[in-house]
Amino acid sequence: MQKVLVTDAQMRNSLAIIRSLGKAGLHVTAGEATRFATGAFSKYCRGRIVYPDAKNPDAFADFMLKKVQEEHFDMFIPVTDSTLIPVIQRKKEFARYTTVPFPDYDLMLKALDKSQTLKIAAESGVPCPKTYAIADVGELKDIKDELQYPVIIKPRTSYGSRGVTMCRSAAELVTKYAAVSETYLSPLVQEYIPNGGEVGVYTLYNNDSEPRAVSIQRRLRSYPITGGPSTCRETIEYPGLADTAFRLLKAMKWRGVAMVEFRIDPRDNTPKLMEVNPRFWGSLHLSILSGVDFPYMLYRLAKDGDVSPVMDYRAGVKCRWILPGDILWYLSSPGKIKNLPQFLEITNDDIISLEDPGPTLGFVLAAMRFMFDLNEWKFIIRKPIENR
């Protein structure tokens, strides 16, 4: 039986991967930095590994390299940036013992570094916000009075809207840029695109940079409400948008999974590129529910060299992330009485499942453990973008 190791078992996208590959008959082992992890309680999880916190990337990579060598995993799937990047940076070492079904680091960097992504997008004719690559505060002061406010400060490399900050004046821009620069190297300054809706194109590309799968989702709710991971979303048809995303990924010479995120600009009704996510996305379960089993397709692509395309999916499928995402959305949103009916709507969920109830218990146990962890609460409870 083929053995697959999946990291970040606390995350809902990791749970979706565990369920997908487990249902396909693979022996799935869940890894996390704690024993109490949502995905580790799935009935499709056949083994568990507790690894060093990826905040120390070298120690994490050393441990995982030894683990895949000793336990003979056929495939290793890191899920979040914190686990994926240390592995990709040492992909040649891991490749001696297992398959890591993600691009090499140089290609990954085209998506991880938003400056590179936006440059390729502009050259490919993909609409995107006007963006300024600023080296330091001194250079910022030379252009600050020429900008139209509000503007956004955006780290070149981050996820889940972390570090993204709105500025409504030149003085505020200088102050906040200096603060963001303490954590993120040379962040970008970007035109603010009013939110006329957020849509993602979810894809799988083969080794010849040809699309092999696609689904499109629109965001219904997010936490924080001003920008962050989706807490409820729906698959939709959006003519032409997949072709726009394909044009960008083809120019990047992409391979593997990717999510291309757009924001609809209500001023001209044009989808503007926000970012490319070069890994499995948080709303992965919805893509699978709509008929596109990305995890198993990636597995088969890595093993067989290619897969048959799945370019059709079911539109109108909804899925939410109630634990804790949609709860936090509801508690932080204005007009709670007005929002109550949609919050109480019964629909698919990323974690809760009668067919596989264990992860719900796993989440509760993990939440009890994290209750007294200040750093974990800071990770979960985030300020709205305009308040950062």
HURABEL-V604022 format. One record per residue. N is the residue number from 1. RES is the residue in three letters. SS is DSSP state (H for helix, E for strand, L for the rest). OMEGA is omega in whole degrees, -180 to 180 (999 if undefined). NEAR is the number of other ideal C-beta (glycine too) atoms within 8 Angstrom. Layout:
n: [N/N]
res: [RES/RES]
ss: [SS/SS]
omega: [OMEGA/OMEGA]
near: [NEAR/NEAR]
//
This chain:
n: [1/2/3/4/5/6/7/8/9/10/11/12/13/14/15/16/17/18/19/20/21/22/23/24/25/26/27/28/29/30/31/32/33/34/35/36/37/38/39/40/41/42/43/44/45/46/47/48/49/50/51/52/53/54/55/56/57/58/59/60/61/62/63/64/65/66/67/68/69/70/71/72/73/74/75/76/77/78/79/80/81/82/83/84/85/86/87/88/89/90/91/92/93/94/95/96/97/98/99/100/101/102/103/104/105/106/107/108/109/110/111/112/113/114/115/116/117/118/119/120/121/122/123/124/125/126/127/128/129/130/131/132/133/134/135/136/137/138/139/140/141/142/143/144/145/146/147/148/149/150/151/152/153/154/155/156/157/158/159/160/161/162/163/164/165/166/167/168/169/170/171/172/173/174/175/176/177/178/179/180/181/182/183/184/185/186/187/188/189/190/191/192/193/194/195/196/197/198/199/200/201/202/203/204/205/206/207/208/209/210/211/212/213/214/215/216/217/218/219/220/221/222/223/224/225/226/227/228/229/230/231/232/233/234/235/236/237/238/239/240/241/242/243/244/245/246/247/248/249/250/251/252/253/254/255/256/257/258/259/260/261/262/263/264/265/266/267/268/269/270/271/272/273/274/275/276/277/278/279/280/281/282/283/284/285/286/287/288/289/290/291/292/293/294/295/296/297/298/299/300/301/302/303/304/305/306/307/308/309/310/311/312/313/314/315/316/317/318/319/320/321/322/323/324/325/326/327/328/329/330/331/332/333/334/335/336/337/338/339/340/341/342/343/344/345/346/347/348/349/350/351/352/353/354/355/356/357/358/359/360/361/362/363/364/365/366/367/368/369/370/371/372/373/374/375/376/377/378/379/380/381/382/383/384/385/386/387/388]
res: [MET/GLN/LYS/VAL/LEU/VAL/THR/ASP/ALA/GLN/MET/ARG/ASN/SER/LEU/ALA/ILE/ILE/ARG/SER/LEU/GLY/LYS/ALA/GLY/LEU/HIS/VAL/THR/ALA/GLY/GLU/ALA/THR/ARG/PHE/ALA/THR/GLY/ALA/PHE/SER/LYS/TYR/CYS/ARG/GLY/ARG/ILE/VAL/TYR/PRO/ASP/ALA/LYS/ASN/PRO/ASP/ALA/PHE/ALA/ASP/PHE/MET/LEU/LYS/LYS/VAL/GLN/GLU/GLU/HIS/PHE/ASP/MET/PHE/ILE/PRO/VAL/THR/ASP/SER/THR/LEU/ILE/PRO/VAL/ILE/GLN/ARG/LYS/LYS/GLU/PHE/ALA/ARG/TYR/THR/THR/VAL/PRO/PHE/PRO/ASP/TYR/ASP/LEU/MET/LEU/LYS/ALA/LEU/ASP/LYS/SER/GLN/THR/LEU/LYS/ILE/ALA/ALA/GLU/SER/GLY/VAL/PRO/CYS/PRO/LYS/THR/TYR/ALA/ILE/ALA/ASP/VAL/GLY/GLU/LEU/LYS/ASP/ILE/LYS/ASP/GLU/LEU/GLN/TYR/PRO/VAL/ILE/ILE/LYS/PRO/ARG/THR/SER/TYR/GLY/SER/ARG/GLY/VAL/THR/MET/CYS/ARG/SER/ALA/ALA/GLU/LEU/VAL/THR/LYS/TYR/ALA/ALA/VAL/SER/GLU/THR/TYR/LEU/SER/PRO/LEU/VAL/GLN/GLU/TYR/ILE/PRO/ASN/GLY/GLY/GLU/VAL/GLY/VAL/TYR/THR/LEU/TYR/ASN/ASN/ASP/SER/GLU/PRO/ARG/ALA/VAL/SER/ILE/GLN/ARG/ARG/LEU/ARG/SER/TYR/PRO/ILE/THR/GLY/GLY/PRO/SER/THR/CYS/ARG/GLU/THR/ILE/GLU/TYR/PRO/GLY/LEU/ALA/ASP/THR/ALA/PHE/ARG/LEU/LEU/LYS/ALA/MET/LYS/TRP/ARG/GLY/VAL/ALA/MET/VAL/GLU/PHE/ARG/ILE/ASP/PRO/ARG/ASP/ASN/THR/PRO/LYS/LEU/MET/GLU/VAL/ASN/PRO/ARG/PHE/TRP/GLY/SER/LEU/HIS/LEU/SER/ILE/LEU/SER/GLY/VAL/ASP/PHE/PRO/TYR/MET/LEU/TYR/ARG/LEU/ALA/LYS/ASP/GLY/ASP/VAL/SER/PRO/VAL/MET/ASP/TYR/ARG/ALA/GLY/VAL/LYS/CYS/ARG/TRP/ILE/LEU/PRO/GLY/ASP/ILE/LEU/TRP/TYR/LEU/SER/SER/PRO/GLY/LYS/ILE/LYS/ASN/LEU/PRO/GLN/PHE/LEU/GLU/ILE/THR/ASN/ASP/ASP/ILE/ILE/SER/LEU/GLU/ASP/PRO/GLY/PRO/THR/LEU/GLY/PHE/VAL/LEU/ALA/ALA/MET/ARG/PHE/MET/PHE/ASP/LEU/ASN/GLU/TRP/LYS/PHE/ILE/ILE/ARG/LYS/PRO/ILE/GLU/ASN/ARG]
ss: [L/L/E/E/E/E/L/L/L/L/L/H/H/H/H/H/H/H/H/H/H/H/H/L/L/L/E/E/E/E/E/E/L/L/L/L/L/H/H/H/H/L/L/L/E/E/E/E/E/E/L/L/L/L/L/L/H/H/H/H/H/H/H/H/H/H/H/H/H/H/H/L/L/L/E/E/E/L/L/L/H/H/H/H/H/H/H/H/H/L/H/H/H/H/L/L/L/L/E/L/L/L/L/L/H/H/H/H/H/H/H/H/L/H/H/H/H/H/H/H/H/H/H/L/L/L/L/E/L/L/E/E/E/L/L/L/H/H/H/H/H/H/H/H/H/H/L/L/L/L/E/E/E/E/L/L/L/L/L/L/L/L/L/L/E/E/E/L/L/H/H/H/H/H/H/H/H/H/H/H/H/L/L/L/L/L/L/E/E/E/E/L/L/L/L/L/L/E/E/E/E/E/E/E/E/L/L/L/L/L/E/E/E/E/E/E/E/E/E/E/E/E/E/L/L/L/L/L/E/E/E/E/E/E/E/L/L/L/L/L/H/H/H/H/H/H/H/H/H/H/H/H/L/L/L/E/E/E/E/E/E/E/E/E/E/L/L/L/L/E/E/E/E/E/E/E/E/L/L/L/L/L/L/H/H/H/H/H/H/L/L/L/L/H/H/H/H/H/H/H/H/H/H/H/L/L/L/L/L/E/L/L/L/L/L/L/L/E/E/E/L/H/H/H/H/H/H/H/H/H/H/H/L/L/L/H/H/H/H/H/H/H/H/L/L/L/L/E/E/L/L/L/L/L/L/L/L/H/H/H/H/H/H/H/H/H/H/H/H/H/L/L/L/H/H/H/H/H/H/H/L/L/L/L/H/H/H/L]
omega: [180/-178/-179/177/-180/-180/172/-173/176/-173/-177/176/175/177/179/178/-180/-180/-179/-176/177/178/179/176/179/177/-173/174/-180/177/178/180/178/178/-177/-177/-174/-174/-179/-180/178/177/179/178/-176/-179/-180/174/173/-175/178/179/-178/172/170/-170/-180/179/178/-178/178/-179/-177/177/177/-177/-179/177/-176/-173/171/175/179/180/-180/-176/170/-169/-178/180/-174/177/-177/-174/179/179/-179/178/179/-174/-180/178/-180/-177/176/-173/-174/175/173/-168/179/-179/174/-172/-178/177/177/-176/177/177/-179/-180/-176/177/177/-179/-177/177/179/179/-180/180/-178/179/177/-178/180/179/173/-171/180/175/-174/-179/-177/-178/179/178/179/-178/-180/-176/-170/-178/180/-175/174/-174/4/173/-179/167/-175/175/177/-180/174/179/179/179/-180/-180/179/-172/178/178/-176/179/180/180/179/179/-179/-179/-176/178/179/-180/180/-178/178/-180/-174/-176/174/179/180/168/-169/173/176/177/177/-173/174/-178/-180/-174/178/173/-174/-168/168/-179/178/-174/175/-180/175/-178/179/177/178/165/-179/180/169/-178/176/179/-179/168/-6/-173/179/-180/-178/180/178/175/173/-178/-173/175/-178/167/179/-175/175/-175/178/179/177/178/179/-180/179/-177/176/179/178/-174/-172/173/178/-177/175/172/178/-174/179/169/180/179/-176/-180/178/179/-180/174/179/-177/174/-180/170/179/-171/-178/177/-173/-177/-177/-177/-177/179/178/179/179/-178/174/-180/-176/-176/-178/-178/176/177/178/-179/177/-179/-177/-172/-179/177/177/175/-178/170/-174/177/179/-180/175/178/177/180/174/-179/177/-172/-176/-5/-167/-175/175/178/176/-177/-178/-177/-175/173/178/-175/179/178/-176/-174/-179/180/178/-178/-180/179/-179/178/-179/-179/-174/-173/-178/176/-179/-179/-171/-174/-179/176/175/179/178/-179/179/179/180/178/179/-176/-174/-177/-180/-176/-179/179/178/177/179/-175/-177/-175/178/171/-174/-176/180/-176/999]
near: [5/7/13/15/17/16/14/14/17/10/12/12/14/17/16/14/14/16/11/13/15/14/7/8/5/11/9/15/15/16/13/16/7/9/7/9/13/15/17/13/11/15/6/11/15/7/8/11/10/8/12/8/6/12/5/8/10/7/8/14/12/8/10/15/12/8/12/14/9/6/9/8/13/8/15/13/13/13/14/12/9/10/13/13/12/13/14/14/8/10/12/6/7/14/9/6/9/11/9/13/10/11/10/7/10/6/11/14/9/12/14/9/10/11/10/10/14/12/8/12/11/9/7/9/5/10/8/9/10/5/11/9/7/12/5/8/9/6/9/13/8/6/11/10/5/4/11/4/10/7/13/14/17/12/14/12/8/11/6/7/11/8/13/13/11/12/13/6/7/9/6/9/16/12/8/12/15/9/8/13/12/5/6/11/5/10/14/15/15/12/9/10/9/7/9/8/8/13/16/14/13/15/15/14/13/11/7/4/11/6/11/13/14/13/12/15/15/12/12/8/13/13/13/12/10/8/9/10/10/14/13/15/14/12/14/10/5/10/4/6/12/11/7/13/12/10/11/15/15/9/9/13/7/12/9/12/12/13/11/13/12/15/13/13/13/7/5/4/7/7/12/12/16/8/8/14/11/11/11/12/11/10/14/14/13/17/15/13/10/12/10/13/9/15/14/10/14/12/14/9/16/9/8/7/5/7/11/4/7/12/6/4/12/8/8/7/11/11/15/14/16/11/11/8/13/14/9/12/15/11/6/9/9/3/6/8/5/5/10/9/6/8/9/6/6/3/8/9/11/13/13/9/9/3/4/9/9/9/15/11/9/15/11/8/10/13/10/8/9/10/6/4/8/6/6/8/9/8/6/9/5/12/6/11/13/6/5/10]
//
